[in-house]
Structure formats: C-alpha cells, structure tokens
C-alpha cells in the first residue's frame, strides 16, 4: 500500500521559508529556501557576535539565552 506524503504548505521562518512533511516511518523532513538568509537583520561583518532572533522568538529571548552554553 502506497502512502501519500502531505506537505505542510509554506511556513515563513523569517530567515528562510520551509516546507515540512513526514515520511511513512514518521521522520519529519524540512526543505528550506536559501533566501532571504541570515544577513537580513545584521551585517555579515559582525554576524555571530550577538544572538539574533527572528521577531516571533524575541519574546522568549531570556529563556533561550538561559539555555545556551558559553563557547570557549
């Protein structure tokens, strides 16, 4: 018996757009665009110096930062 894959439809993620689907074994796959890219909200030259979040996660900044481990 052949099972059809049902994609999520386009999901806007601020830095890129994604489609999601589950294969018959239950694994979730994501196909993402290359654009607009991570340089949409910070200059390439300083990228990675501070935590940038998409607007839909900004309200959870304290919680996200609390879960990060420092880089050595």
PDB file of N, CA, C and O in Angstrom:
ATOM      1  N   UNK A   1       0.834  -1.175   0.000  1.00  0.00           N
ATOM      2  CA  UNK A   1       0.000   0.000   0.000  1.00  0.00           C
ATOM      3  C   UNK A   1       0.884   1.245   0.000  1.00  0.00           C
ATOM      4  O   UNK A   1       1.783   1.363   0.832  1.00  0.00           O
ATOM      5  N   UNK A   2       0.646   2.145  -0.895  1.00  0.00           N
ATOM      6  CA  UNK A   2       1.419   3.379  -1.010  1.00  0.00           C
ATOM      7  C   UNK A   2       0.787   4.484  -0.169  1.00  0.00           C
ATOM      8  O   UNK A   2      -0.414   4.739  -0.268  1.00  0.00           O
ATOM      9  N   UNK A   3       1.600   5.139   0.659  1.00  0.00           N
ATOM     10  CA  UNK A   3       1.107   6.247   1.458  1.00  0.00           C
ATOM     11  C   UNK A   3       1.539   7.556   0.809  1.00  0.00           C
ATOM     12  O   UNK A   3       2.668   7.678   0.334  1.00  0.00           O
ATOM     13  N   UNK A   4       0.651   8.516   0.791  1.00  0.00           N
ATOM     14  CA  UNK A   4       0.954   9.830   0.237  1.00  0.00           C
ATOM     15  C   UNK A   4       1.597  10.707   1.301  1.00  0.00           C
ATOM     16  O   UNK A   4       1.225  10.646   2.473  1.00  0.00           O
ATOM     17  N   UNK A   5       2.561  11.522   0.889  1.00  0.00           N
ATOM     18  CA  UNK A   5       3.164  12.497   1.784  1.00  0.00           C
ATOM     19  C   UNK A   5       2.337  13.773   1.724  1.00  0.00           C
ATOM     20  O   UNK A   5       1.968  14.231   0.642  1.00  0.00           O
ATOM     21  N   UNK A   6       2.053  14.336   2.871  1.00  0.00           N
ATOM     22  CA  UNK A   6       1.248  15.553   2.925  1.00  0.00           C
ATOM     23  C   UNK A   6       2.129  16.700   3.410  1.00  0.00           C
ATOM     24  O   UNK A   6       2.448  16.767   4.597  1.00  0.00           O
ATOM     25  N   UNK A   7       2.528  17.607   2.512  1.00  0.00           N
ATOM     26  CA  UNK A   7       3.371  18.722   2.949  1.00  0.00           C
ATOM     27  C   UNK A   7       2.582  19.727   3.780  1.00  0.00           C
ATOM     28  O   UNK A   7       1.357  19.803   3.691  1.00  0.00           O
ATOM     29  N   UNK A   8       3.303  20.490   4.586  1.00  0.00           N
ATOM     30  CA  UNK A   8       2.702  21.471   5.480  1.00  0.00           C
ATOM     31  C   UNK A   8       2.176  22.694   4.752  1.00  0.00           C
ATOM     32  O   UNK A   8       1.323  23.406   5.280  1.00  0.00           O
ATOM     33  N   UNK A   9       2.668  22.947   3.554  1.00  0.00           N
ATOM     34  CA  UNK A   9       2.467  24.246   2.928  1.00  0.00           C
ATOM     35  C   UNK A   9       3.612  25.136   3.370  1.00  0.00           C
ATOM     36  O   UNK A   9       4.326  24.802   4.315  1.00  0.00           O
ATOM     37  N   UNK A  10       3.794  26.258   2.704  1.00  0.00           N
ATOM     38  CA  UNK A  10       4.920  27.138   3.019  1.00  0.00           C
ATOM     39  C   UNK A  10       4.783  27.724   4.417  1.00  0.00           C
ATOM     40  O   UNK A  10       3.722  28.218   4.797  1.00  0.00           O
ATOM     41  N   UNK A  11       5.885  27.660   5.185  1.00  0.00           N
ATOM     42  CA  UNK A  11       5.935  28.226   6.531  1.00  0.00           C
ATOM     43  C   UNK A  11       7.013  29.308   6.532  1.00  0.00           C
ATOM     44  O   UNK A  11       8.173  29.034   6.221  1.00  0.00           O
ATOM     45  N   UNK A  12       6.636  30.519   6.875  1.00  0.00           N
ATOM     46  CA  UNK A  12       7.571  31.644   6.920  1.00  0.00           C
ATOM     47  C   UNK A  12       8.370  31.575   8.214  1.00  0.00           C
ATOM     48  O   UNK A  12       7.789  31.568   9.299  1.00  0.00           O
ATOM     49  N   UNK A  13       9.698  31.523   8.111  1.00  0.00           N
ATOM     50  CA  UNK A  13      10.583  31.431   9.276  1.00  0.00           C
ATOM     51  C   UNK A  13      11.496  32.644   9.421  1.00  0.00           C
ATOM     52  O   UNK A  13      12.483  32.588  10.155  1.00  0.00           O
ATOM     53  N   UNK A  14      11.183  33.727   8.741  1.00  0.00           N
ATOM     54  CA  UNK A  14      11.905  34.999   8.775  1.00  0.00           C
ATOM     55  C   UNK A  14      13.216  34.929   7.997  1.00  0.00           C
ATOM     56  O   UNK A  14      13.406  35.712   7.067  1.00  0.00           O
ATOM     57  N   UNK A  15      14.116  34.029   8.341  1.00  0.00           N
ATOM     58  CA  UNK A  15      15.386  33.906   7.637  1.00  0.00           C
ATOM     59  C   UNK A  15      15.259  33.048   6.369  1.00  0.00           C
ATOM     60  O   UNK A  15      16.098  33.132   5.473  1.00  0.00           O
ATOM     61  N   UNK A  16      14.243  32.252   6.304  1.00  0.00           N
ATOM     62  CA  UNK A  16      14.001  31.355   5.173  1.00  0.00           C
ATOM     63  C   UNK A  16      12.552  30.901   5.197  1.00  0.00           C
ATOM     64  O   UNK A  16      11.831  31.150   6.163  1.00  0.00           O
ATOM     65  N   UNK A  17      12.129  30.237   4.133  1.00  0.00           N
ATOM     66  CA  UNK A  17      10.793  29.641   4.059  1.00  0.00           C
ATOM     67  C   UNK A  17      10.959  28.135   4.021  1.00  0.00           C
ATOM     68  O   UNK A  17      11.900  27.632   3.407  1.00  0.00           O
ATOM     69  N   UNK A  18      10.062  27.408   4.666  1.00  0.00           N
ATOM     70  CA  UNK A  18      10.191  25.957   4.759  1.00  0.00           C
ATOM     71  C   UNK A  18       8.916  25.236   4.365  1.00  0.00           C
ATOM     72  O   UNK A  18       7.813  25.777   4.445  1.00  0.00           O
ATOM     73  N   UNK A  19       9.106  24.001   3.939  1.00  0.00           N
ATOM     74  CA  UNK A  19       8.023  23.031   3.778  1.00  0.00           C
ATOM     75  C   UNK A  19       8.387  21.852   4.666  1.00  0.00           C
ATOM     76  O   UNK A  19       9.551  21.456   4.725  1.00  0.00           O
ATOM     77  N   UNK A  20       7.414  21.296   5.350  1.00  0.00           N
ATOM     78  CA  UNK A  20       7.634  20.145   6.211  1.00  0.00           C
ATOM     79  C   UNK A  20       6.754  18.992   5.745  1.00  0.00           C
ATOM     80  O   UNK A  20       5.642  19.203   5.261  1.00  0.00           O
ATOM     81  N   UNK A  21       7.260  17.773   5.896  1.00  0.00           N
ATOM     82  CA  UNK A  21       6.442  16.590   5.633  1.00  0.00           C
ATOM     83  C   UNK A  21       6.997  15.416   6.422  1.00  0.00           C
ATOM     84  O   UNK A  21       8.188  15.365   6.731  1.00  0.00           O
ATOM     85  N   UNK A  22       6.125  14.481   6.742  1.00  0.00           N
ATOM     86  CA  UNK A  22       6.533  13.242   7.415  1.00  0.00           C
ATOM     87  C   UNK A  22       6.525  12.114   6.404  1.00  0.00           C
ATOM     88  O   UNK A  22       5.598  11.986   5.605  1.00  0.00           O
ATOM     89  N   UNK A  23       7.568  11.299   6.447  1.00  0.00           N
ATOM     90  CA  UNK A  23       7.595  10.126   5.596  1.00  0.00           C
ATOM     91  C   UNK A  23       6.862   8.999   6.331  1.00  0.00           C
ATOM     92  O   UNK A  23       6.609   9.121   7.529  1.00  0.00           O
ATOM     93  N   UNK A  24       6.518   7.916   5.648  1.00  0.00           N
ATOM     94  CA  UNK A  24       5.707   6.865   6.271  1.00  0.00           C
ATOM     95  C   UNK A  24       6.271   6.311   7.580  1.00  0.00           C
ATOM     96  O   UNK A  24       5.504   5.835   8.417  1.00  0.00           O
ATOM     97  N   UNK A  25       7.593   6.361   7.778  1.00  0.00           N
ATOM     98  CA  UNK A  25       8.187   5.873   9.024  1.00  0.00           C
ATOM     99  C   UNK A  25       8.077   6.863  10.170  1.00  0.00           C
ATOM    100  O   UNK A  25       8.478   6.551  11.291  1.00  0.00           O
ATOM    101  N   UNK A  26       7.537   8.057   9.912  1.00  0.00           N
ATOM    102  CA  UNK A  26       7.324   9.049  10.957  1.00  0.00           C
ATOM    103  C   UNK A  26       8.382  10.125  11.049  1.00  0.00           C
ATOM    104  O   UNK A  26       8.236  11.061  11.835  1.00  0.00           O
ATOM    105  N   UNK A  27       9.455  10.020  10.261  1.00  0.00           N
ATOM    106  CA  UNK A  27      10.503  11.042  10.303  1.00  0.00           C
ATOM    107  C   UNK A  27      10.007  12.339   9.666  1.00  0.00           C
ATOM    108  O   UNK A  27       9.376  12.324   8.609  1.00  0.00           O
ATOM    109  N   UNK A  28      10.302  13.454  10.322  1.00  0.00           N
ATOM    110  CA  UNK A  28       9.916  14.765   9.825  1.00  0.00           C
ATOM    111  C   UNK A  28      11.055  15.334   8.984  1.00  0.00           C
ATOM    112  O   UNK A  28      12.202  15.374   9.429  1.00  0.00           O
ATOM    113  N   UNK A  29      10.737  15.770   7.775  1.00  0.00           N
ATOM    114  CA  UNK A  29      11.712  16.385   6.882  1.00  0.00           C
ATOM    115  C   UNK A  29      11.353  17.854   6.689  1.00  0.00           C
ATOM    116  O   UNK A  29      10.182  18.233   6.691  1.00  0.00           O
ATOM    117  N   UNK A  30      12.396  18.673   6.522  1.00  0.00           N
ATOM    118  CA  UNK A  30      12.218  20.088   6.236  1.00  0.00           C
ATOM    119  C   UNK A  30      12.990  20.405   4.958  1.00  0.00           C
ATOM    120  O   UNK A  30      14.146  20.009   4.808  1.00  0.00           O
ATOM    121  N   UNK A  31      12.354  21.108   4.058  1.00  0.00           N
ATOM    122  CA  UNK A  31      13.008  21.647   2.870  1.00  0.00           C
ATOM    123  C   UNK A  31      12.939  23.157   3.025  1.00  0.00           C
ATOM    124  O   UNK A  31      11.853  23.729   3.127  1.00  0.00           O
ATOM    125  N   UNK A  32      14.114  23.811   3.042  1.00  0.00           N
ATOM    126  CA  UNK A  32      14.162  25.251   3.310  1.00  0.00           C
ATOM    127  C   UNK A  32      14.786  26.009   2.144  1.00  0.00           C
ATOM    128  O   UNK A  32      15.639  25.484   1.429  1.00  0.00           O
ATOM    129  N   UNK A  33      14.346  27.249   1.964  1.00  0.00           N
ATOM    130  CA  UNK A  33      14.905  28.127   0.933  1.00  0.00           C
ATOM    131  C   UNK A  33      16.244  28.697   1.398  1.00  0.00           C
ATOM    132  O   UNK A  33      16.576  28.639   2.582  1.00  0.00           O
ATOM    133  N   UNK A  34      16.991  29.237   0.472  1.00  0.00           N
ATOM    134  CA  UNK A  34      18.255  29.911   0.800  1.00  0.00           C
ATOM    135  C   UNK A  34      18.044  31.380   1.145  1.00  0.00           C
ATOM    136  O   UNK A  34      18.909  32.006   1.757  1.00  0.00           O
ATOM    137  N   UNK A  35      16.919  31.920   0.763  1.00  0.00           N
ATOM    138  CA  UNK A  35      16.688  33.352   0.931  1.00  0.00           C
ATOM    139  C   UNK A  35      15.539  33.608   1.891  1.00  0.00           C
ATOM    140  O   UNK A  35      14.675  32.741   2.019  1.00  0.00           O
ATOM    141  N   UNK A  36      15.477  34.722   2.560  1.00  0.00           N
ATOM    142  CA  UNK A  36      16.360  35.862   2.388  1.00  0.00           C
ATOM    143  C   UNK A  36      17.737  35.674   3.015  1.00  0.00           C
ATOM    144  O   UNK A  36      18.659  36.402   2.647  1.00  0.00           O
ATOM    145  N   UNK A  37      17.924  34.744   3.932  1.00  0.00           N
ATOM    146  CA  UNK A  37      19.230  34.473   4.515  1.00  0.00           C
ATOM    147  C   UNK A  37      19.412  35.114   5.878  1.00  0.00           C
ATOM    148  O   UNK A  37      18.599  35.926   6.320  1.00  0.00           O
ATOM    149  N   UNK A  38      20.491  34.731   6.528  1.00  0.00           N
ATOM    150  CA  UNK A  38      20.755  35.190   7.894  1.00  0.00           C
ATOM    151  C   UNK A  38      21.283  36.615   7.964  1.00  0.00           C
ATOM    152  O   UNK A  38      21.378  37.179   9.054  1.00  0.00           O
ATOM    153  N   UNK A  39      21.628  37.209   6.833  1.00  0.00           N
ATOM    154  CA  UNK A  39      22.114  38.589   6.833  1.00  0.00           C
ATOM    155  C   UNK A  39      20.965  39.594   6.760  1.00  0.00           C
ATOM    156  O   UNK A  39      21.202  40.789   6.581  1.00  0.00           O
ATOM    157  N   UNK A  40      19.747  39.133   6.896  1.00  0.00           N
ATOM    158  CA  UNK A  40      18.588  40.018   6.783  1.00  0.00           C
ATOM    159  C   UNK A  40      18.501  41.017   7.942  1.00  0.00           C
ATOM    160  O   UNK A  40      17.906  42.083   7.783  1.00  0.00           O
ATOM    161  N   UNK A  41      19.076  40.698   9.096  1.00  0.00           N
ATOM    162  CA  UNK A  41      18.938  41.597  10.246  1.00  0.00           C
ATOM    163  C   UNK A  41      20.258  41.992  10.910  1.00  0.00           C
ATOM    164  O   UNK A  41      20.254  42.617  11.971  1.00  0.00           O
ATOM    165  N   UNK A  42      21.380  41.633  10.300  1.00  0.00           N
ATOM    166  CA  UNK A  42      22.671  42.052  10.839  1.00  0.00           C
ATOM    167  C   UNK A  42      23.708  42.028   9.717  1.00  0.00           C
ATOM    168  O   UNK A  42      23.603  41.214   8.799  1.00  0.00           O
ATOM    169  N   UNK A  43      24.708  42.911   9.780  1.00  0.00           N
ATOM    170  CA  UNK A  43      25.742  42.928   8.746  1.00  0.00           C
ATOM    171  C   UNK A  43      26.589  41.656   8.790  1.00  0.00           C
ATOM    172  O   UNK A  43      26.860  41.115   9.861  1.00  0.00           O
ATOM    173  N   UNK A  44      26.991  41.200   7.640  1.00  0.00           N
ATOM    174  CA  UNK A  44      27.812  39.987   7.545  1.00  0.00           C
ATOM    175  C   UNK A  44      29.080  40.113   8.392  1.00  0.00           C
ATOM    176  O   UNK A  44      29.511  39.140   9.010  1.00  0.00           O
ATOM    177  N   UNK A  45      29.672  41.297   8.424  1.00  0.00           N
ATOM    178  CA  UNK A  45      30.948  41.516   9.126  1.00  0.00           C
ATOM    179  C   UNK A  45      30.849  41.271  10.630  1.00  0.00           C
ATOM    180  O   UNK A  45      31.843  40.895  11.252  1.00  0.00           O
ATOM    181  N   UNK A  46      29.682  41.474  11.224  1.00  0.00           N
ATOM    182  CA  UNK A  46      29.532  41.283  12.676  1.00  0.00           C
ATOM    183  C   UNK A  46      28.637  40.090  13.013  1.00  0.00           C
ATOM    184  O   UNK A  46      28.268  39.888  14.169  1.00  0.00           O
ATOM    185  N   UNK A  47      28.299  39.313  12.004  1.00  0.00           N
ATOM    186  CA  UNK A  47      27.414  38.169  12.216  1.00  0.00           C
ATOM    187  C   UNK A  47      28.017  37.207  13.248  1.00  0.00           C
ATOM    188  O   UNK A  47      29.190  36.845  13.161  1.00  0.00           O
ATOM    189  N   UNK A  48      27.213  36.809  14.205  1.00  0.00           N
ATOM    190  CA  UNK A  48      27.636  35.860  15.215  1.00  0.00           C
ATOM    191  C   UNK A  48      28.199  36.487  16.480  1.00  0.00           C
ATOM    192  O   UNK A  48      28.489  35.774  17.440  1.00  0.00           O
ATOM    193  N   UNK A  49      28.358  37.786  16.503  1.00  0.00           N
ATOM    194  CA  UNK A  49      28.880  38.443  17.704  1.00  0.00           C
ATOM    195  C   UNK A  49      27.823  38.570  18.795  1.00  0.00           C
ATOM    196  O   UNK A  49      28.156  38.672  19.976  1.00  0.00           O
ATOM    197  N   UNK A  50      26.565  38.563  18.408  1.00  0.00           N
ATOM    198  CA  UNK A  50      25.454  38.650  19.361  1.00  0.00           C
ATOM    199  C   UNK A  50      24.360  37.692  18.894  1.00  0.00           C
ATOM    200  O   UNK A  50      24.318  37.304  17.726  1.00  0.00           O
ATOM    201  N   UNK A  51      23.493  37.324  19.801  1.00  0.00           N
ATOM    202  CA  UNK A  51      22.398  36.428  19.451  1.00  0.00           C
ATOM    203  C   UNK A  51      21.304  37.196  18.720  1.00  0.00           C
ATOM    204  O   UNK A  51      20.690  38.104  19.281  1.00  0.00           O
ATOM    205  N   UNK A  52      21.067  36.833  17.483  1.00  0.00           N
ATOM    206  CA  UNK A  52      19.965  37.410  16.710  1.00  0.00           C
ATOM    207  C   UNK A  52      18.835  36.399  16.684  1.00  0.00           C
ATOM    208  O   UNK A  52      19.051  35.208  16.460  1.00  0.00           O
ATOM    209  N   UNK A  53      17.633  36.888  16.914  1.00  0.00           N
ATOM    210  CA  UNK A  53      16.453  36.027  16.893  1.00  0.00           C
ATOM    211  C   UNK A  53      15.440  36.587  15.912  1.00  0.00           C
ATOM    212  O   UNK A  53      15.356  37.801  15.730  1.00  0.00           O
ATOM    213  N   UNK A  54      14.675  35.716  15.281  1.00  0.00           N
ATOM    214  CA  UNK A  54      13.587  36.221  14.443  1.00  0.00           C
ATOM    215  C   UNK A  54      12.527  36.860  15.338  1.00  0.00           C
ATOM    216  O   UNK A  54      12.403  36.496  16.507  1.00  0.00           O
ATOM    217  N   UNK A  55      11.772  37.794  14.805  1.00  0.00           N
ATOM    218  CA  UNK A  55      10.780  38.505  15.624  1.00  0.00           C
ATOM    219  C   UNK A  55       9.832  37.583  16.387  1.00  0.00           C
ATOM    220  O   UNK A  55       9.451  37.909  17.511  1.00  0.00           O
ATOM    221  N   UNK A  56       9.444  36.456  15.821  1.00  0.00           N
ATOM    222  CA  UNK A  56       8.477  35.587  16.510  1.00  0.00           C
ATOM    223  C   UNK A  56       9.071  34.884  17.728  1.00  0.00           C
ATOM    224  O   UNK A  56       8.326  34.288  18.506  1.00  0.00           O
ATOM    225  N   UNK A  57      10.399  34.935  17.916  1.00  0.00           N
ATOM    226  CA  UNK A  57      11.032  34.336  19.100  1.00  0.00           C
ATOM    227  C   UNK A  57      11.546  35.383  20.088  1.00  0.00           C
ATOM    228  O   UNK A  57      12.012  35.030  21.171  1.00  0.00           O
ATOM    229  N   UNK A  58      11.468  36.634  19.737  1.00  0.00           N
ATOM    230  CA  UNK A  58      12.029  37.695  20.585  1.00  0.00           C
ATOM    231  C   UNK A  58      11.422  37.694  21.988  1.00  0.00           C
ATOM    232  O   UNK A  58      12.123  37.995  22.955  1.00  0.00           O
ATOM    233  N   UNK A  59      10.154  37.368  22.119  1.00  0.00           N
ATOM    234  CA  UNK A  59       9.509  37.352  23.443  1.00  0.00           C
ATOM    235  C   UNK A  59      10.064  36.239  24.343  1.00  0.00           C
ATOM    236  O   UNK A  59       9.844  36.254  25.554  1.00  0.00           O
ATOM    237  N   UNK A  60      10.782  35.277  23.755  1.00  0.00           N
ATOM    238  CA  UNK A  60      11.366  34.168  24.523  1.00  0.00           C
ATOM    239  C   UNK A  60      12.879  34.314  24.676  1.00  0.00           C
ATOM    240  O   UNK A  60      13.560  33.357  25.045  1.00  0.00           O
ATOM    241  N   UNK A  61      13.407  35.508  24.395  1.00  0.00           N
ATOM    242  CA  UNK A  61      14.858  35.727  24.417  1.00  0.00           C
ATOM    243  C   UNK A  61      15.495  35.280  25.730  1.00  0.00           C
ATOM    244  O   UNK A  61      16.486  34.550  25.701  1.00  0.00           O
ATOM    245  N   UNK A  62      14.968  35.687  26.869  1.00  0.00           N
ATOM    246  CA  UNK A  62      15.569  35.340  28.166  1.00  0.00           C
ATOM    247  C   UNK A  62      15.617  33.824  28.355  1.00  0.00           C
ATOM    248  O   UNK A  62      16.620  33.288  28.825  1.00  0.00           O
ATOM    249  N   UNK A  63      14.563  33.152  27.999  1.00  0.00           N
ATOM    250  CA  UNK A  63      14.505  31.694  28.133  1.00  0.00           C
ATOM    251  C   UNK A  63      15.526  31.019  27.204  1.00  0.00           C
ATOM    252  O   UNK A  63      16.205  30.076  27.609  1.00  0.00           O
ATOM    253  N   UNK A  64      15.630  31.496  25.984  1.00  0.00           N
ATOM    254  CA  UNK A  64      16.576  30.923  25.016  1.00  0.00           C
ATOM    255  C   UNK A  64      18.016  31.171  25.466  1.00  0.00           C
ATOM    256  O   UNK A  64      18.843  30.260  25.443  1.00  0.00           O
ATOM    257  N   UNK A  65      18.313  32.411  25.877  1.00  0.00           N
ATOM    258  CA  UNK A  65      19.663  32.728  26.321  1.00  0.00           C
ATOM    259  C   UNK A  65      20.055  31.928  27.563  1.00  0.00           C
ATOM    260  O   UNK A  65      21.213  31.538  27.714  1.00  0.00           O
ATOM    261  N   UNK A  66      19.090  31.685  28.448  1.00  0.00           N
ATOM    262  CA  UNK A  66      19.384  30.912  29.672  1.00  0.00           C
ATOM    263  C   UNK A  66      19.778  29.471  29.355  1.00  0.00           C
ATOM    264  O   UNK A  66      20.483  28.833  30.137  1.00  0.00           O
ATOM    265  N   UNK A  67      19.334  28.967  28.232  1.00  0.00           N
ATOM    266  CA  UNK A  67      19.653  27.591  27.866  1.00  0.00           C
ATOM    267  C   UNK A  67      20.917  27.422  27.047  1.00  0.00           C
ATOM    268  O   UNK A  67      21.290  26.299  26.707  1.00  0.00           O
ATOM    269  N   UNK A  68      21.587  28.534  26.722  1.00  0.00           N
ATOM    270  CA  UNK A  68      22.812  28.462  25.914  1.00  0.00           C
ATOM    271  C   UNK A  68      24.031  28.241  26.787  1.00  0.00           C
ATOM    272  O   UNK A  68      24.105  28.739  27.910  1.00  0.00           O
ATOM    273  N   UNK A  69      24.985  27.490  26.262  1.00  0.00           N
ATOM    274  CA  UNK A  69      26.245  27.283  26.950  1.00  0.00           C
ATOM    275  C   UNK A  69      27.298  28.174  26.303  1.00  0.00           C
ATOM    276  O   UNK A  69      27.309  28.330  25.082  1.00  0.00           O
ATOM    277  N   UNK A  70      28.180  28.759  27.102  1.00  0.00           N
ATOM    278  CA  UNK A  70      29.217  29.644  26.544  1.00  0.00           C
ATOM    279  C   UNK A  70      30.141  28.869  25.593  1.00  0.00           C
ATOM    280  O   UNK A  70      30.421  27.688  25.798  1.00  0.00           O
ATOM    281  N   UNK A  71      30.600  29.564  24.556  1.00  0.00           N
ATOM    282  CA  UNK A  71      31.592  28.987  23.645  1.00  0.00           C
ATOM    283  C   UNK A  71      32.977  29.330  24.160  1.00  0.00           C
ATOM    284  O   UNK A  71      33.228  30.462  24.573  1.00  0.00           O
ATOM    285  N   UNK A  72      33.855  28.377  24.138  1.00  0.00           N
ATOM    286  CA  UNK A  72      35.242  28.631  24.572  1.00  0.00           C
ATOM    287  C   UNK A  72      36.121  28.944  23.398  1.00  0.00           C
ATOM    288  O   UNK A  72      37.316  29.185  23.568  1.00  0.00           O
TER     289      UNK A  72
END
